[in-house]
Amino acid sequence: MIKWILILLVVAAVASLLGLNSLAGAAMTGAKLLIAVALILFLLVLFGLVAIA
């Protein structure tokens, strides 16, 4: 999932440098969504491991 986040961030950066604002915005929105999902999954795993221990 981290790989997809990095890919989307690079696409957003390149698109913004080329002046493609709508593509940059879409890529950034996708990256934000994946970051949120990864953070939620990380917290669930973290709290699950703490509760088991």
PDB file with SEQRES, HELIX, SHEET and CRYST1 records, atoms N, CA, C and O in Angstrom:
SEQRES   1 A   53  MET ILE LYS TRP ILE LEU ILE LEU LEU VAL VAL ALA ALA          
SEQRES   2 A   53  VAL ALA SER LEU LEU GLY LEU ASN SER LEU ALA GLY ALA          
SEQRES   3 A   53  ALA MET THR GLY ALA LYS LEU LEU ILE ALA VAL ALA LEU          
SEQRES   4 A   53  ILE LEU PHE LEU LEU VAL LEU PHE GLY LEU VAL ALA ILE          
SEQRES   5 A   53  ALA                                                          
HELIX    1 AA1 ILE A    2  LEU A   17  1                                  16    
HELIX    2 AA2 ASN A   21  ILE A   52  1                                  32    
CRYST1    1.000    1.000    1.000  90.00  90.00  90.00 P 1           1          
ATOM      1  N   MET A   1       0.827  -1.185   0.000  1.00  0.00           N  
ATOM      2  CA  MET A   1       0.000   0.000   0.000  1.00  0.00           C  
ATOM      3  C   MET A   1       0.878   1.259   0.000  1.00  0.00           C  
ATOM      4  O   MET A   1       0.537   2.271  -0.611  1.00  0.00           O  
ATOM      5  N   ILE A   2       2.009   1.171   0.695  1.00  0.00           N  
ATOM      6  CA  ILE A   2       2.932   2.302   0.723  1.00  0.00           C  
ATOM      7  C   ILE A   2       3.442   2.597  -0.687  1.00  0.00           C  
ATOM      8  O   ILE A   2       3.666   3.751  -1.054  1.00  0.00           O  
ATOM      9  N   LYS A   3       3.619   1.535  -1.465  1.00  0.00           N  
ATOM     10  CA  LYS A   3       4.089   1.704  -2.845  1.00  0.00           C  
ATOM     11  C   LYS A   3       3.091   2.533  -3.655  1.00  0.00           C  
ATOM     12  O   LYS A   3       3.485   3.429  -4.402  1.00  0.00           O  
ATOM     13  N   TRP A   4       1.801   2.234  -3.506  1.00  0.00           N  
ATOM     14  CA  TRP A   4       0.777   2.978  -4.234  1.00  0.00           C  
ATOM     15  C   TRP A   4       0.710   4.427  -3.772  1.00  0.00           C  
ATOM     16  O   TRP A   4       0.486   5.329  -4.579  1.00  0.00           O  
ATOM     17  N   ILE A   5       0.903   4.652  -2.480  1.00  0.00           N  
ATOM     18  CA  ILE A   5       0.897   6.019  -1.962  1.00  0.00           C  
ATOM     19  C   ILE A   5       2.034   6.815  -2.593  1.00  0.00           C  
ATOM     20  O   ILE A   5       1.833   7.944  -3.040  1.00  0.00           O  
ATOM     21  N   LEU A   6       3.219   6.229  -2.628  1.00  0.00           N  
ATOM     22  CA  LEU A   6       4.367   6.926  -3.214  1.00  0.00           C  
ATOM     23  C   LEU A   6       4.174   7.177  -4.706  1.00  0.00           C  
ATOM     24  O   LEU A   6       4.521   8.246  -5.207  1.00  0.00           O  
ATOM     25  N   ILE A   7       3.624   6.203  -5.410  1.00  0.00           N  
ATOM     26  CA  ILE A   7       3.361   6.377  -6.840  1.00  0.00           C  
ATOM     27  C   ILE A   7       2.392   7.533  -7.065  1.00  0.00           C  
ATOM     28  O   ILE A   7       2.617   8.371  -7.938  1.00  0.00           O  
ATOM     29  N   LEU A   8       1.320   7.581  -6.285  1.00  0.00           N  
ATOM     30  CA  LEU A   8       0.337   8.651  -6.451  1.00  0.00           C  
ATOM     31  C   LEU A   8       0.921  10.014  -6.097  1.00  0.00           C  
ATOM     32  O   LEU A   8       0.592  11.015  -6.734  1.00  0.00           O  
ATOM     33  N   LEU A   9       1.791  10.058  -5.080  1.00  0.00           N  
ATOM     34  CA  LEU A   9       2.417  11.326  -4.730  1.00  0.00           C  
ATOM     35  C   LEU A   9       3.355  11.816  -5.837  1.00  0.00           C  
ATOM     36  O   LEU A   9       3.417  13.013  -6.115  1.00  0.00           O  
ATOM     37  N   VAL A  10       4.084  10.892  -6.466  1.00  0.00           N  
ATOM     38  CA  VAL A  10       4.966  11.265  -7.573  1.00  0.00           C  
ATOM     39  C   VAL A  10       4.142  11.735  -8.766  1.00  0.00           C  
ATOM     40  O   VAL A  10       4.487  12.727  -9.409  1.00  0.00           O  
ATOM     41  N   VAL A  11       3.060  11.029  -9.064  1.00  0.00           N  
ATOM     42  CA  VAL A  11       2.189  11.441 -10.170  1.00  0.00           C  
ATOM     43  C   VAL A  11       1.616  12.832  -9.903  1.00  0.00           C  
ATOM     44  O   VAL A  11       1.550  13.663 -10.809  1.00  0.00           O  
ATOM     45  N   ALA A  12       1.203  13.082  -8.665  1.00  0.00           N  
ATOM     46  CA  ALA A  12       0.662  14.403  -8.325  1.00  0.00           C  
ATOM     47  C   ALA A  12       1.724  15.484  -8.481  1.00  0.00           C  
ATOM     48  O   ALA A  12       1.430  16.570  -8.981  1.00  0.00           O  
ATOM     49  N   ALA A  13       2.944  15.202  -8.062  1.00  0.00           N  
ATOM     50  CA  ALA A  13       4.015  16.199  -8.163  1.00  0.00           C  
ATOM     51  C   ALA A  13       4.342  16.499  -9.617  1.00  0.00           C  
ATOM     52  O   ALA A  13       4.476  17.661 -10.001  1.00  0.00           O  
ATOM     53  N   VAL A  14       4.471  15.452 -10.426  1.00  0.00           N  
ATOM     54  CA  VAL A  14       4.801  15.656 -11.844  1.00  0.00           C  
ATOM     55  C   VAL A  14       3.662  16.369 -12.562  1.00  0.00           C  
ATOM     56  O   VAL A  14       3.896  17.265 -13.373  1.00  0.00           O  
ATOM     57  N   ALA A  15       2.434  15.970 -12.264  1.00  0.00           N  
ATOM     58  CA  ALA A  15       1.287  16.603 -12.922  1.00  0.00           C  
ATOM     59  C   ALA A  15       1.189  18.077 -12.548  1.00  0.00           C  
ATOM     60  O   ALA A  15       0.851  18.910 -13.389  1.00  0.00           O  
ATOM     61  N   SER A  16       1.483  18.404 -11.293  1.00  0.00           N  
ATOM     62  CA  SER A  16       1.408  19.814 -10.904  1.00  0.00           C  
ATOM     63  C   SER A  16       2.526  20.632 -11.561  1.00  0.00           C  
ATOM     64  O   SER A  16       2.321  21.799 -11.893  1.00  0.00           O  
ATOM     65  N   LEU A  17       3.692  20.036 -11.749  1.00  0.00           N  
ATOM     66  CA  LEU A  17       4.773  20.739 -12.433  1.00  0.00           C  
ATOM     67  C   LEU A  17       4.455  20.978 -13.901  1.00  0.00           C  
ATOM     68  O   LEU A  17       4.886  21.972 -14.485  1.00  0.00           O  
ATOM     69  N   LEU A  18       3.697  20.056 -14.495  1.00  0.00           N  
ATOM     70  CA  LEU A  18       3.318  20.200 -15.898  1.00  0.00           C  
ATOM     71  C   LEU A  18       2.066  21.043 -16.090  1.00  0.00           C  
ATOM     72  O   LEU A  18       1.669  21.317 -17.222  1.00  0.00           O  
ATOM     73  N   GLY A  19       1.441  21.457 -14.985  1.00  0.00           N  
ATOM     74  CA  GLY A  19       0.261  22.308 -15.085  1.00  0.00           C  
ATOM     75  C   GLY A  19      -1.045  21.555 -15.221  1.00  0.00           C  
ATOM     76  O   GLY A  19      -2.065  22.148 -15.572  1.00  0.00           O  
ATOM     77  N   LEU A  20      -1.036  20.282 -14.956  1.00  0.00           N  
ATOM     78  CA  LEU A  20      -2.259  19.480 -15.031  1.00  0.00           C  
ATOM     79  C   LEU A  20      -2.895  19.421 -13.639  1.00  0.00           C  
ATOM     80  O   LEU A  20      -2.741  18.445 -12.905  1.00  0.00           O  
ATOM     81  N   ASN A  21      -3.604  20.481 -13.306  1.00  0.00           N  
ATOM     82  CA  ASN A  21      -4.096  20.622 -11.940  1.00  0.00           C  
ATOM     83  C   ASN A  21      -5.166  19.600 -11.575  1.00  0.00           C  
ATOM     84  O   ASN A  21      -5.197  19.130 -10.438  1.00  0.00           O  
ATOM     85  N   SER A  22      -6.034  19.250 -12.501  1.00  0.00           N  
ATOM     86  CA  SER A  22      -7.092  18.301 -12.173  1.00  0.00           C  
ATOM     87  C   SER A  22      -6.515  16.908 -11.927  1.00  0.00           C  
ATOM     88  O   SER A  22      -6.960  16.202 -11.022  1.00  0.00           O  
ATOM     89  N   LEU A  23      -5.531  16.513 -12.724  1.00  0.00           N  
ATOM     90  CA  LEU A  23      -4.887  15.220 -12.517  1.00  0.00           C  
ATOM     91  C   LEU A  23      -4.098  15.212 -11.204  1.00  0.00           C  
ATOM     92  O   LEU A  23      -4.095  14.216 -10.481  1.00  0.00           O  
ATOM     93  N   ALA A  24      -3.443  16.307 -10.908  1.00  0.00           N  
ATOM     94  CA  ALA A  24      -2.691  16.408  -9.658  1.00  0.00           C  
ATOM     95  C   ALA A  24      -3.626  16.319  -8.457  1.00  0.00           C  
ATOM     96  O   ALA A  24      -3.311  15.663  -7.464  1.00  0.00           O  
ATOM     97  N   GLY A  25      -4.759  16.972  -8.553  1.00  0.00           N  
ATOM     98  CA  GLY A  25      -5.738  16.920  -7.462  1.00  0.00           C  
ATOM     99  C   GLY A  25      -6.307  15.534  -7.262  1.00  0.00           C  
ATOM    100  O   GLY A  25      -6.492  15.087  -6.130  1.00  0.00           O  
ATOM    101  N   ALA A  26      -6.585  14.853  -8.361  1.00  0.00           N  
ATOM    102  CA  ALA A  26      -7.123  13.496  -8.264  1.00  0.00           C  
ATOM    103  C   ALA A  26      -6.097  12.537  -7.667  1.00  0.00           C  
ATOM    104  O   ALA A  26      -6.439  11.697  -6.835  1.00  0.00           O  
ATOM    105  N   ALA A  27      -4.849  12.659  -8.087  1.00  0.00           N  
ATOM    106  CA  ALA A  27      -3.800  11.797  -7.545  1.00  0.00           C  
ATOM    107  C   ALA A  27      -3.573  12.082  -6.070  1.00  0.00           C  
ATOM    108  O   ALA A  27      -3.360  11.161  -5.282  1.00  0.00           O  
ATOM    109  N   MET A  28      -3.618  13.348  -5.696  1.00  0.00           N  
ATOM    110  CA  MET A  28      -3.419  13.707  -4.298  1.00  0.00           C  
ATOM    111  C   MET A  28      -4.569  13.218  -3.426  1.00  0.00           C  
ATOM    112  O   MET A  28      -4.355  12.793  -2.290  1.00  0.00           O  
ATOM    113  N   THR A  29      -5.789  13.277  -3.956  1.00  0.00           N  
ATOM    114  CA  THR A  29      -6.939  12.769  -3.214  1.00  0.00           C  
ATOM    115  C   THR A  29      -6.811  11.265  -2.995  1.00  0.00           C  
ATOM    116  O   THR A  29      -7.096  10.766  -1.906  1.00  0.00           O  
ATOM    117  N   GLY A  30      -6.385  10.547  -4.024  1.00  0.00           N  
ATOM    118  CA  GLY A  30      -6.175   9.110  -3.879  1.00  0.00           C  
ATOM    119  C   GLY A  30      -5.093   8.797  -2.871  1.00  0.00           C  
ATOM    120  O   GLY A  30      -5.227   7.857  -2.086  1.00  0.00           O  
ATOM    121  N   ALA A  31      -4.023   9.571  -2.880  1.00  0.00           N  
ATOM    122  CA  ALA A  31      -2.941   9.360  -1.916  1.00  0.00           C  
ATOM    123  C   ALA A  31      -3.419   9.631  -0.500  1.00  0.00           C  
ATOM    124  O   ALA A  31      -3.073   8.890   0.420  1.00  0.00           O  
ATOM    125  N   LYS A  32      -4.207  10.678  -0.309  1.00  0.00           N  
ATOM    126  CA  LYS A  32      -4.743  10.995   1.018  1.00  0.00           C  
ATOM    127  C   LYS A  32      -5.642   9.878   1.523  1.00  0.00           C  
ATOM    128  O   LYS A  32      -5.591   9.505   2.695  1.00  0.00           O  
ATOM    129  N   LEU A  33      -6.462   9.349   0.627  1.00  0.00           N  
ATOM    130  CA  LEU A  33      -7.354   8.251   1.007  1.00  0.00           C  
ATOM    131  C   LEU A  33      -6.558   7.022   1.431  1.00  0.00           C  
ATOM    132  O   LEU A  33      -6.868   6.401   2.448  1.00  0.00           O  
ATOM    133  N   LEU A  34      -5.540   6.670   0.663  1.00  0.00           N  
ATOM    134  CA  LEU A  34      -4.728   5.508   1.006  1.00  0.00           C  
ATOM    135  C   LEU A  34      -3.939   5.726   2.289  1.00  0.00           C  
ATOM    136  O   LEU A  34      -3.741   4.784   3.057  1.00  0.00           O  
ATOM    137  N   ILE A  35      -3.486   6.946   2.536  1.00  0.00           N  
ATOM    138  CA  ILE A  35      -2.789   7.246   3.785  1.00  0.00           C  
ATOM    139  C   ILE A  35      -3.743   7.067   4.965  1.00  0.00           C  
ATOM    140  O   ILE A  35      -3.354   6.523   5.999  1.00  0.00           O  
ATOM    141  N   ALA A  36      -4.976   7.517   4.819  1.00  0.00           N  
ATOM    142  CA  ALA A  36      -5.959   7.362   5.888  1.00  0.00           C  
ATOM    143  C   ALA A  36      -6.247   5.889   6.152  1.00  0.00           C  
ATOM    144  O   ALA A  36      -6.322   5.473   7.308  1.00  0.00           O  
ATOM    145  N   VAL A  37      -6.408   5.101   5.103  1.00  0.00           N  
ATOM    146  CA  VAL A  37      -6.666   3.670   5.267  1.00  0.00           C  
ATOM    147  C   VAL A  37      -5.478   2.984   5.940  1.00  0.00           C  
ATOM    148  O   VAL A  37      -5.664   2.162   6.837  1.00  0.00           O  
ATOM    149  N   ALA A  38      -4.263   3.314   5.512  1.00  0.00           N  
ATOM    150  CA  ALA A  38      -3.074   2.709   6.108  1.00  0.00           C  
ATOM    151  C   ALA A  38      -2.947   3.091   7.576  1.00  0.00           C  
ATOM    152  O   ALA A  38      -2.577   2.259   8.404  1.00  0.00           O  
ATOM    153  N   LEU A  39      -3.248   4.335   7.901  1.00  0.00           N  
ATOM    154  CA  LEU A  39      -3.172   4.779   9.290  1.00  0.00           C  
ATOM    155  C   LEU A  39      -4.199   4.063  10.157  1.00  0.00           C  
ATOM    156  O   LEU A  39      -3.886   3.648  11.273  1.00  0.00           O  
ATOM    157  N   ILE A  40      -5.406   3.916   9.663  1.00  0.00           N  
ATOM    158  CA  ILE A  40      -6.448   3.219  10.420  1.00  0.00           C  
ATOM    159  C   ILE A  40      -6.068   1.760  10.621  1.00  0.00           C  
ATOM    160  O   ILE A  40      -6.217   1.231  11.723  1.00  0.00           O  
ATOM    161  N   LEU A  41      -5.579   1.100   9.572  1.00  0.00           N  
ATOM    162  CA  LEU A  41      -5.160  -0.293   9.712  1.00  0.00           C  
ATOM    163  C   LEU A  41      -4.010  -0.428  10.699  1.00  0.00           C  
ATOM    164  O   LEU A  41      -3.987  -1.363  11.500  1.00  0.00           O  
ATOM    165  N   PHE A  42      -3.056   0.496  10.648  1.00  0.00           N  
ATOM    166  CA  PHE A  42      -1.934   0.463  11.580  1.00  0.00           C  
ATOM    167  C   PHE A  42      -2.414   0.608  13.019  1.00  0.00           C  
ATOM    168  O   PHE A  42      -1.965  -0.122  13.903  1.00  0.00           O  
ATOM    169  N   LEU A  43      -3.322   1.546  13.254  1.00  0.00           N  
ATOM    170  CA  LEU A  43      -3.825   1.745  14.611  1.00  0.00           C  
ATOM    171  C   LEU A  43      -4.617   0.546  15.101  1.00  0.00           C  
ATOM    172  O   LEU A  43      -4.523   0.186  16.275  1.00  0.00           O  
ATOM    173  N   LEU A  44      -5.394  -0.078  14.230  1.00  0.00           N  
ATOM    174  CA  LEU A  44      -6.136  -1.272  14.624  1.00  0.00           C  
ATOM    175  C   LEU A  44      -5.194  -2.410  15.006  1.00  0.00           C  
ATOM    176  O   LEU A  44      -5.423  -3.104  15.997  1.00  0.00           O  
ATOM    177  N   VAL A  45      -4.144  -2.598  14.226  1.00  0.00           N  
ATOM    178  CA  VAL A  45      -3.164  -3.634  14.542  1.00  0.00           C  
ATOM    179  C   VAL A  45      -2.448  -3.300  15.839  1.00  0.00           C  
ATOM    180  O   VAL A  45      -2.237  -4.177  16.676  1.00  0.00           O  
ATOM    181  N   LEU A  46      -2.075  -2.044  16.009  1.00  0.00           N  
ATOM    182  CA  LEU A  46      -1.360  -1.621  17.205  1.00  0.00           C  
ATOM    183  C   LEU A  46      -2.214  -1.841  18.457  1.00  0.00           C  
ATOM    184  O   LEU A  46      -1.734  -2.400  19.443  1.00  0.00           O  
ATOM    185  N   PHE A  47      -3.454  -1.414  18.421  1.00  0.00           N  
ATOM    186  CA  PHE A  47      -4.319  -1.594  19.579  1.00  0.00           C  
ATOM    187  C   PHE A  47      -4.695  -3.053  19.786  1.00  0.00           C  
ATOM    188  O   PHE A  47      -4.906  -3.484  20.920  1.00  0.00           O  
ATOM    189  N   GLY A  48      -4.781  -3.804  18.722  1.00  0.00           N  
ATOM    190  CA  GLY A  48      -5.057  -5.238  18.846  1.00  0.00           C  
ATOM    191  C   GLY A  48      -3.913  -5.950  19.521  1.00  0.00           C  
ATOM    192  O   GLY A  48      -4.141  -6.810  20.371  1.00  0.00           O  
ATOM    193  N   LEU A  49      -2.674  -5.612  19.162  1.00  0.00           N  
ATOM    194  CA  LEU A  49      -1.518  -6.239  19.783  1.00  0.00           C  
ATOM    195  C   LEU A  49      -1.374  -5.820  21.242  1.00  0.00           C  
ATOM    196  O   LEU A  49      -0.954  -6.618  22.080  1.00  0.00           O  
ATOM    197  N   VAL A  50      -1.723  -4.570  21.548  1.00  0.00           N  
ATOM    198  CA  VAL A  50      -1.648  -4.109  22.931  1.00  0.00           C  
ATOM    199  C   VAL A  50      -2.692  -4.823  23.773  1.00  0.00           C  
ATOM    200  O   VAL A  50      -2.415  -5.197  24.913  1.00  0.00           O  
ATOM    201  N   ALA A  51      -3.885  -5.017  23.230  1.00  0.00           N  
ATOM    202  CA  ALA A  51      -4.948  -5.688  23.980  1.00  0.00           C  
ATOM    203  C   ALA A  51      -4.630  -7.151  24.198  1.00  0.00           C  
ATOM    204  O   ALA A  51      -4.980  -7.704  25.240  1.00  0.00           O  
ATOM    205  N   ILE A  52      -3.962  -7.806  23.226  1.00  0.00           N  
ATOM    206  CA  ILE A  52      -3.609  -9.217  23.384  1.00  0.00           C  
ATOM    207  C   ILE A  52      -2.502  -9.378  24.426  1.00  0.00           C  
ATOM    208  O   ILE A  52      -2.530 -10.314  25.225  1.00  0.00           O  
ATOM    209  N   ALA A  53      -1.541  -8.477  24.416  1.00  0.00           N  
ATOM    210  CA  ALA A  53      -0.432  -8.573  25.363  1.00  0.00           C  
ATOM    211  C   ALA A  53      -0.924  -8.175  26.740  1.00  0.00           C  
ATOM    212  O   ALA A  53      -0.150  -8.184  27.698  1.00  0.00           O  
TER     213      ALA A  53                                                      
END                                                                             
